[in-house]
Amino acid sequence: MKRLLLFLFVTLCWSSMLYAQKDTVAVKGYYESGGVAPDNYGTLNVAIEKAIADGKINNTVFKLTPYDIYVLTRSIYMDKGQNLEIVAPKPLRAGEADAETVQKSAPPQIVWTEEAITRTYIIQSYGDVVMKNVWVRYADILGNKVSSSITFENQDPANDPEEGHFDGCIFDYAGIGAEAAGAFCIKADHFEGTFTNCYWRNNSDNHFRYYGRAISFPYQSSGWHYDKLLFENCTFTNLGRIVMEEGNEYGDNIHINHCTMLNSLEWVVQTQGLVRNTSITNSIFVNPNMLGYRALDVCTIPPQTYNDFLNGLCDPPGGGLLNGITPVDSLTIEVPFTDYDRKIFIGNNVYAFTDYMKAWYEGCGWCKEQIRQRRREELYHPPPMLGEDEKAFIDSTDAQGNKVFKTMNVDWSTIYDADPKFIEEATNQDTFLLFVEYKWSTAADVDWSYRPDAGFNQTWPLPENMAYNNIAYQTAAMGGFPLGDLNWYPDKLTPWKAQRDKEWETINNWLNNGITGVKERGGVVPGDYSLAQNYPNPFNPTTQIEYSVPRHGHVSLKVYNSFGQEVATIFDGVQKAGNYVATFDATGLASGVYLYRLQSENVSIIKKFVLAK
């Protein structure tokens, strides 16, 4: 099994195994402990500090009470060699019990005291942290936002990476964060983070309201590194970015799978081009990098005009999903890899803008004034998923027309651009659009958070519902599952988990061996399924396979050896009706006769081809 798959399996099992070996300390919260504030503040601080003093911190799990509040009176500080685990029961979902019982199961909140103390770090850890079913609200108990972070720092750079494992947690109302890093601040040479079933909600700053992010290195820092980041079945609403790396850091193994993101003011993943090993799959990104770009910024070579911009003749901007992909030989820092070592796979994703956001690019008051004044070059435009330079780099070919970087691929046949139409979108539309217009015009600020009162009141379930009305997307992920965070489709979680390892085998295969690409050929929509003989045949090492799909649905195109054992997946996901051509790269396979099979619904078509090296 590939290293990444082993990492995913180990990290998900690690917490549960550790939990079984530890003593449990039930910590009373603000309401359960009684008394008058601030006498019932700091109960979690006291419990953790006692375990540290008794030398039991690594053998203790702290259990919090649902629908209670834990008021911090000082940072939770974990020294080198000290590990922290905080858990709470899994909250109920709507419909699992009566409304009052569901409300009482709400995740417990961790908040700050309102007192004027140093409140930089919620947790400052030189060790490992596990947290499950906890609601971290980056505010004080009175509801005021506090700029603070959960921070990981070096404990042993050479031998012991800092680890953070978070499951079922909410990170709410996080602003610019400690050291301008966001909800999570990483100051470590080696950090490994897994985030499953988590929700970053309203991560925008009070002043720099475009500046919040889920996880980041400190602003203008140097040398820190993500060893691994996994976001799976997570949701992000109203933030600056999900992941941020600036000019003097880079990250390995950044993977986003089955996630939903709504409203990012800048890039979804800002890497300054330092992408090494990244997959973005089965996810939904709506209104990404919505501040956009102007013709004024890209038509910079005289005598380029606005008409040149409309005709695609100006230098294209970078994409909204990834902030550039920079060749290694042009980086400003030394990295231990070459361009040929880099692995990128992007597939089975929605990259879309809501109808009201698309209309706002010309419909806002300031926008209309630019049009009246004949200054259309000042208008902003929604950015593409990837810029032309980024696409050209990924699809680089040599003098013979062969793909140079076989492990960098985008499956454009599974990239969708229609609005999913969320059932209860986490957007206060009026203030949201006003904020965007201000950023385009005067740079003024307005709080565009969605229902912060629901966080303050610990409303459960939260009022938003990020399931969606686009029926096609409900089967468009690998395996025929819904795209995005499956926590909004709870009936799909159990069957998805049953095939999760298989899904990651497919992703790993595409990362390590290249998916080779599946592209639409155009033409008349076919009336039936068909699978053509590959060309050339025999081949070495690449060949093309054409096939047709008459209806929208789940499609797989796989390769088997002469014993009937699966050896490669060319495509496995949902495709719309159409004609396709797939390029298969057999690098790594031995010479011989192989079978390739197209399967969809009850149709299965098999043909032979010969690899001759």
TATACOR-V299819 format. One record per residue. RES is the residue in one letter. OMEGA is omega in degrees with one decimal (* if undefined). D_FIRST is the distance of its C-alpha to the first C-alpha in Angstrom with 2 decimals. Layout:
((RES:OMEGA:D_FIRST) (RES:OMEGA:D_FIRST))
//
This chain:
((M:-176.6:0.00) (K:-176.1:3.76) (R:-178.7:6.54) (L:-179.6:8.35) (L:177.0:6.51) (L:177.4:6.59) (F:-179.1:10.07) (L:-179.4:11.10) (F:-178.0:10.51) (V:-176.5:12.26) (T:179.6:15.00) (L:179.2:15.90) (C:-171.2:16.24) (W:-176.4:17.97) (S:-177.2:21.17) (S:178.0:21.77) (M:-179.9:21.33) (L:-178.8:23.63) (Y:-176.9:26.09) (A:-175.7:26.54) (Q:-171.6:27.62) (K:170.2:30.14) (D:-179.0:33.77) (T:175.2:34.67) (V:177.3:37.61) (A:-176.6:39.10) (V:178.3:40.61) (K:-179.2:43.60) (G:-176.3:43.82) (Y:-176.9:46.83) (Y:-176.2:48.30) (E:-176.7:47.40) (S:177.2:48.85) (G:-178.8:52.21) (G:-178.3:54.81) (V:179.6:55.83) (A:5.0:53.79) (P:-179.0:52.90) (D:-179.4:53.20) (N:170.7:50.04) (Y:167.9:48.04) (G:-178.1:45.43) (T:178.6:44.35) (L:175.6:40.66) (N:-176.3:41.68) (V:-178.1:43.74) (A:-179.4:41.09) (I:-179.0:38.46) (E:176.8:41.03) (K:178.8:42.22) (A:177.0:38.78) (I:-179.2:38.50) (A:-178.9:42.01) (D:-178.9:41.25) (G:-175.3:38.11) (K:-171.2:36.02) (I:-177.4:34.19) (N:179.4:30.72) (N:-176.2:31.40) (T:170.3:32.86) (V:-177.4:31.71) (F:-176.5:34.41) (K:-177.5:34.99) (L:-176.3:37.01) (T:178.6:39.38) (P:175.8:38.82) (Y:174.6:41.36) (D:-177.6:42.59) (I:178.7:42.76) (Y:-173.4:41.95) (V:179.7:44.18) (L:175.6:43.09) (T:176.2:46.01) (R:179.5:44.01) (S:169.8:40.51) (I:-173.7:37.89) (Y:177.6:37.25) (M:-177.9:34.38) (D:179.5:34.86) (K:-179.4:32.38) (G:179.5:30.53) (Q:-179.2:31.48) (N:-173.2:29.01) (L:174.7:30.14) (E:179.4:29.13) (I:-176.9:31.27) (V:172.4:30.78) (A:177.8:32.87) (P:177.8:32.77) (K:-179.1:31.13) (P:177.4:34.00) (L:174.9:35.29) (R:175.7:35.21) (A:-179.7:38.37) (G:179.2:39.41) (E:178.0:37.82) (A:176.8:41.16) (D:-172.2:44.48) (A:-178.5:44.63) (E:179.7:46.01) (T:177.8:43.31) (V:179.3:40.57) (Q:-179.0:42.31) (K:178.3:42.50) (S:-176.0:38.73) (A:177.9:38.22) (P:176.1:35.80) (P:-179.0:37.83) (Q:168.1:38.70) (I:-179.7:38.73) (V:178.5:41.61) (W:164.0:43.92) (T:176.5:47.47) (E:-177.3:50.04) (E:-176.2:51.72) (A:177.1:51.96) (I:174.4:49.48) (T:-175.2:46.69) (R:-176.3:43.84) (T:-174.8:41.39) (Y:169.4:38.26) (I:171.3:37.39) (I:171.9:34.82) (Q:-169.8:34.75) (S:169.0:31.87) (Y:178.6:31.01) (G:-176.9:28.36) (D:-179.2:25.81) (V:172.4:26.79) (V:179.1:25.60) (M:-175.6:27.68) (K:174.6:27.61) (N:179.8:30.14) (V:-178.9:32.54) (W:178.8:34.72) (V:180.0:35.39) (R:-173.6:38.51) (Y:-176.0:39.41) (A:174.9:43.10) (D:-175.3:45.79) (I:177.0:47.10) (L:176.5:49.83) (G:-179.3:47.35) (N:-179.6:47.75) (K:179.4:44.67) (V:-179.1:43.78) (S:-176.9:41.91) (S:-174.6:39.27) (S:162.0:35.53) (I:-167.5:32.75) (T:174.7:32.17) (F:180.0:29.61) (E:-176.1:30.99) (N:169.3:29.89) (Q:176.1:29.73) (D:-172.1:28.32) (P:-173.5:27.25) (A:-166.7:25.90) (N:-168.7:23.83) (D:178.2:23.48) (P:172.9:22.37) (E:-178.1:24.20) (E:173.1:22.16) (G:-178.7:23.38) (H:-174.2:21.99) (F:-178.4:24.24) (D:176.2:24.14) (G:-176.1:27.03) (C:174.4:29.23) (I:177.3:31.97) (F:-162.4:32.98) (D:170.0:36.43) (Y:-179.1:39.21) (A:-179.6:37.56) (G:-176.1:39.59) (I:173.9:39.32) (G:177.3:38.06) (A:176.6:38.53) (E:177.9:38.96) (A:-175.8:38.47) (A:179.1:34.76) (G:-176.0:34.52) (A:177.0:33.14) (F:-179.3:30.58) (C:-176.7:31.67) (I:176.4:29.27) (K:-174.3:31.01) (A:175.6:28.21) (D:-178.7:26.65) (H:176.7:23.21) (F:176.1:22.62) (E:-177.8:19.59) (G:171.9:20.56) (T:-179.7:19.16) (F:-179.1:21.75) (T:176.1:21.36) (N:-177.8:24.35) (C:-176.6:26.68) (Y:171.8:29.81) (W:-170.5:31.52) (R:176.7:35.05) (N:178.7:37.95) (N:175.8:36.56) (S:-173.8:39.58) (D:-179.2:42.00) (N:-179.8:45.68) (H:175.7:46.92) (F:-169.7:44.14) (R:174.7:43.05) (Y:-162.3:40.60) (Y:-178.9:38.91) (G:175.8:36.65) (R:-177.7:32.89) (A:-177.2:29.99) (I:-174.8:28.61) (S:164.0:30.08) (F:175.7:31.14) (P:179.3:34.89) (Y:177.6:37.24) (Q:174.0:37.90) (S:-175.2:35.70) (S:168.4:33.97) (G:-179.1:30.92) (W:-169.4:28.76) (H:167.2:25.07) (Y:171.8:22.30) (D:-178.9:19.04) (K:170.8:17.29) (L:175.6:18.99) (L:170.9:17.72) (F:-178.1:20.41) (E:-175.5:19.61) (N:178.0:22.48) (C:177.1:25.01) (T:179.1:28.50) (F:176.9:30.59) (T:170.7:34.31) (N:-178.2:37.07) (L:178.0:35.66) (G:-178.7:35.66) (R:171.4:31.96) (I:-178.3:28.59) (V:177.1:27.25) (M:166.7:29.61) (E:177.1:29.37) (E:-164.1:32.60) (G:-172.8:33.62) (N:174.8:32.59) (E:171.5:29.11) (Y:-178.8:25.73) (G:173.1:22.40) (D:169.1:18.75) (N:175.1:16.04) (I:-172.5:18.65) (H:178.2:17.36) (I:-176.6:19.85) (N:179.2:18.89) (H:177.3:21.50) (C:177.1:24.21) (T:177.6:27.96) (M:178.2:30.24) (L:172.7:34.01) (N:169.2:36.42) (S:-175.3:35.13) (L:177.1:38.00) (E:-171.3:36.05) (W:175.8:32.61) (V:175.8:29.68) (V:177.6:27.58) (Q:-176.8:29.88) (T:-173.8:28.22) (Q:177.2:31.24) (G:-173.3:29.10) (L:175.4:26.54) (V:177.2:23.43) (R:-176.4:20.50) (N:-169.1:17.17) (T:170.4:18.13) (S:176.7:17.50) (I:-167.9:20.32) (T:170.3:19.77) (N:-170.2:21.57) (S:-179.3:24.23) (I:177.5:28.02) (F:-177.3:30.10) (V:-174.9:33.83) (N:177.8:36.52) (P:178.2:34.24) (N:-167.5:36.14) (M:172.2:39.24) (L:169.7:41.74) (G:-176.0:41.03) (Y:-176.3:42.79) (R:171.2:46.27) (A:179.8:47.77) (L:-176.6:49.67) (D:-174.1:46.48) (V:176.3:45.17) (C:-169.1:48.41) (T:-178.8:49.36) (I:-179.5:50.66) (P:5.9:54.35) (P:-179.0:55.67) (Q:-177.7:52.63) (T:177.5:53.75) (Y:176.5:52.43) (N:174.8:52.69) (D:178.1:50.38) (F:-179.4:47.91) (L:-178.9:48.24) (N:176.0:47.73) (G:-176.1:44.51) (L:178.9:46.21) (C:178.5:45.61) (D:-174.8:42.67) (P:176.6:39.91) (P:171.3:38.58) (G:-176.3:35.03) (G:179.5:33.00) (G:-179.6:32.91) (L:176.7:29.14) (L:-179.2:28.31) (N:175.1:31.11) (G:171.7:30.95) (I:-170.4:28.49) (T:174.8:30.23) (P:-175.6:29.81) (V:-175.6:28.79) (D:176.6:32.04) (S:179.3:34.10) (L:178.5:32.55) (T:177.7:34.92) (I:176.8:32.45) (E:177.7:30.37) (V:-174.7:26.58) (P:178.0:24.05) (F:176.0:22.73) (T:177.1:24.29) (D:-178.3:24.42) (Y:177.7:22.14) (D:-171.8:19.35) (R:-177.6:19.67) (K:179.0:17.40) (I:169.0:19.04) (F:177.2:18.55) (I:-179.5:21.29) (G:-179.9:21.71) (N:-178.4:23.04) (N:166.9:25.40) (V:171.9:29.08) (Y:-166.8:31.04) (A:174.4:34.58) (F:177.6:37.90) (T:-178.9:40.10) (D:-178.6:43.35) (Y:178.1:45.44) (M:178.2:43.52) (K:179.6:43.90) (A:-174.8:47.61) (W:-178.8:48.03) (Y:173.8:47.41) (E:-172.7:50.90) (G:179.9:52.31) (C:-178.1:52.54) (G:178.3:56.02) (W:-179.3:55.29) (C:-179.8:53.57) (K:179.7:56.66) (E:176.9:58.83) (Q:179.2:56.91) (I:179.0:57.38) (R:-177.8:61.09) (Q:179.1:61.47) (R:179.5:59.76) (R:-177.9:56.97) (R:178.2:53.96) (E:177.7:52.17) (E:-176.2:51.98) (L:176.6:49.99) (Y:-176.5:46.31) (H:178.2:43.77) (P:-177.1:40.31) (P:173.6:37.68) (P:178.7:35.19) (M:174.7:31.46) (L:175.3:31.08) (G:-178.8:34.04) (E:178.2:35.00) (D:179.2:34.21) (E:178.3:30.66) (K:-179.9:30.20) (A:179.3:31.81) (F:-179.8:29.52) (I:-174.6:26.32) (D:-178.6:27.95) (S:177.1:29.54) (T:178.1:30.50) (D:-175.4:31.96) (A:179.2:35.37) (Q:179.0:34.19) (G:178.7:32.70) (N:179.4:29.02) (K:-176.4:26.58) (V:-175.3:26.18) (F:-172.6:23.16) (K:-179.6:20.61) (T:170.1:18.03) (M:-173.9:20.79) (N:168.7:21.56) (V:176.1:23.49) (D:-174.6:23.60) (W:179.6:27.31) (S:178.8:27.66) (T:173.8:26.00) (I:-173.4:27.95) (Y:-174.7:30.88) (D:177.1:34.02) (A:177.0:36.10) (D:179.8:36.92) (P:-179.1:34.96) (K:178.4:38.13) (F:-176.0:36.96) (I:174.6:38.96) (E:-172.9:40.15) (E:-178.4:39.21) (A:-179.7:39.00) (T:165.3:41.66) (N:-164.2:45.28) (Q:-176.7:46.16) (D:-178.4:49.62) (T:177.9:48.79) (F:-179.0:45.47) (L:177.0:47.24) (L:178.4:50.06) (F:-179.8:47.65) (V:178.5:46.09) (E:177.4:49.62) (Y:-178.9:50.63) (K:176.9:47.73) (W:-168.9:48.89) (S:-171.2:52.52) (T:-175.9:53.80) (A:176.5:50.62) (A:-176.6:52.02) (D:169.3:49.81) (V:-178.4:49.62) (D:-177.3:47.26) (W:178.5:45.09) (S:177.0:42.89) (Y:174.4:42.39) (R:175.6:44.18) (P:177.8:43.81) (D:179.2:46.23) (A:175.2:43.55) (G:-179.9:41.54) (F:-178.9:44.70) (N:179.8:45.72) (Q:-179.5:42.25) (T:-179.5:42.58) (W:-4.9:40.02) (P:176.6:38.52) (L:-173.5:38.87) (P:-178.4:41.13) (E:175.5:38.65) (N:-172.8:36.58) (M:160.3:33.94) (A:-170.1:33.29) (Y:-175.4:34.91) (N:179.4:37.23) (N:-173.4:35.52) (I:-177.4:34.55) (A:-178.4:32.46) (Y:-176.5:30.06) (Q:174.9:29.51) (T:-170.8:27.28) (A:176.3:26.13) (A:176.0:22.63) (M:179.6:19.53) (G:179.3:19.98) (G:179.3:23.70) (F:175.8:23.68) (P:170.5:26.13) (L:175.8:25.50) (G:-177.8:25.70) (D:-176.9:25.52) (L:173.8:25.24) (N:174.2:27.34) (W:174.4:30.24) (Y:-170.0:29.19) (P:179.3:28.60) (D:179.9:28.74) (K:-173.2:25.58) (L:-177.3:23.45) (T:176.9:22.77) (P:177.5:21.78) (W:-179.4:19.64) (K:-178.9:17.74) (A:-179.6:17.20) (Q:-174.3:15.23) (R:-178.8:13.77) (D:178.1:10.07) (K:178.0:10.94) (E:-179.4:12.84) (W:173.3:10.26) (E:178.6:8.08) (T:-179.7:11.53) (I:179.3:12.36) (N:179.4:9.46) (N:179.8:10.39) (W:177.5:13.94) (L:-172.3:13.56) (N:-175.0:11.98) (N:-176.9:13.95) (G:177.9:16.80) (I:177.2:18.06) (T:171.2:21.18) (G:171.5:23.40) (V:-176.5:25.31) (K:175.0:28.96) (E:178.5:31.98) (R:-176.9:34.74) (G:180.0:37.54) (G:-177.9:40.38) (V:177.2:41.64) (V:-174.5:39.37) (P:178.7:38.57) (G:-178.2:40.04) (D:175.5:37.23) (Y:174.1:33.64) (S:178.3:33.36) (L:-176.4:30.85) (A:172.6:32.36) (Q:-178.4:31.69) (N:176.5:29.57) (Y:-4.1:31.46) (P:177.7:31.55) (N:1.0:30.73) (P:-177.0:29.87) (F:176.1:27.88) (N:-14.3:26.17) (P:-175.6:23.83) (T:177.0:24.70) (T:-179.8:26.59) (Q:-179.3:27.92) (I:177.8:27.87) (E:178.1:30.51) (Y:-177.7:30.53) (S:-178.5:32.65) (V:-175.6:32.23) (P:-176.0:35.54) (R:173.6:34.52) (H:179.4:32.38) (G:-179.1:29.34) (H:-176.9:25.67) (V:171.3:24.63) (S:174.7:21.60) (L:-172.5:21.55) (K:-177.5:18.76) (V:-178.5:18.53) (Y:175.2:18.27) (N:-174.8:18.91) (S:176.2:22.06) (F:-179.8:20.52) (G:179.5:19.73) (Q:179.6:15.92) (E:-178.7:14.55) (V:-179.2:13.42) (A:171.8:14.16) (T:177.1:15.51) (I:176.7:18.69) (F:175.1:19.86) (D:-177.7:19.30) (G:-178.8:21.82) (V:175.9:25.54) (Q:172.9:28.06) (K:178.9:31.82) (A:-179.9:34.11) (G:178.5:34.41) (N:-172.9:33.74) (Y:171.1:30.56) (V:-179.9:29.34) (A:174.4:25.69) (T:-178.3:24.79) (F:179.1:21.88) (D:-176.1:20.53) (A:175.6:19.19) (T:-179.2:18.53) (G:176.2:15.85) (L:178.3:16.92) (A:175.7:19.49) (S:177.4:23.03) (G:178.7:23.94) (V:179.7:24.80) (Y:176.1:22.43) (L:170.0:23.14) (Y:-171.8:22.86) (R:170.8:23.64) (L:-179.0:25.25) (Q:177.3:25.18) (S:-175.5:27.17) (E:179.1:29.22) (N:-177.5:30.36) (V:175.7:30.26) (S:-179.7:27.96) (I:-175.5:28.85) (I:173.3:27.24) (K:179.3:28.14) (K:166.8:27.32) (F:-172.1:26.83) (V:173.5:26.72) (L:-177.3:24.68) (A:-179.0:27.06) (K:*:26.11))
//
